[in-house]
Amino acid sequence: MTEIARKPVTSELKSLGVGQIAVFPIEQLTSVKVTCHRLKKELARICWDCRVKENLNEYTVIVERVH
């Protein structure tokens, strides 16, 4: 199992294009979920949206930009 480095959540998510993914360590789960919810509200005019999945086998959080 490879250790995923912690990284800044907001800048990482804002830089995603549609269909791209970002992977975060499970320790950042709460920050990722809160940031995704906030970005959905702030960027509603451009229809920014994402999907968050937890992989407990690899201890990661996967975010996919869907719109």
N, C-alpha and C positions, 0 to 999 in steps of 0.2 A: 504494500500500500504506500503510495506516494503522499507526502505531506503537502497540502495546499497552503501557500503563503497568504497571510492576511493582506488585504488591499483596501483602498478607499472605495466604499460602496457607491456613493452618489456619482462620482466621476466615471466609474467603471460602467454603471448602468446607463448613464446619459450618453456614453460613447457607443453603445450598442446600436447596430443597424437591425432592421427587420430580419428575423431568422437567425440572428447571431445569438450565442450563448456566453454566459459568464459563470465561472465556478468559484465558489467561496467555501472556506472551511465551515463546518457545522457550528462552530463557536460564534459565527457572525449571523446566525439564523434570524435572531430578533431584529438586528439592524437592517438586514436585507429586506425582511417583510415590511417593516415600518417605512423604509426608504421607497420601496416599490409602491406602497399605498400612497405616499406623499407625492411621488412623481406622477402617478395616474391622475391625481387631482390638479397638480400644477401644470401638467402638459396636456390637459384634456382638449385644448384647442387643436392640437396636432394629432389627437387620437393615440397618444402614447400608451401602450399596454404591454404587459409581460405576464409570463407564467412562471411560478416558483415551484420547484420540486425538491424534495429532500431525499438524499441517498444515504440511508443509515448504515449501509454496508461499507461505504467508502468515507463516511463522515463528511459529506459535502452538501452544499446547497447549490442547485443549478437554476439559473434564471435565463429564460428564453424570451427575447423580445418578439411579440406576436403582431404588433401593429404600430 
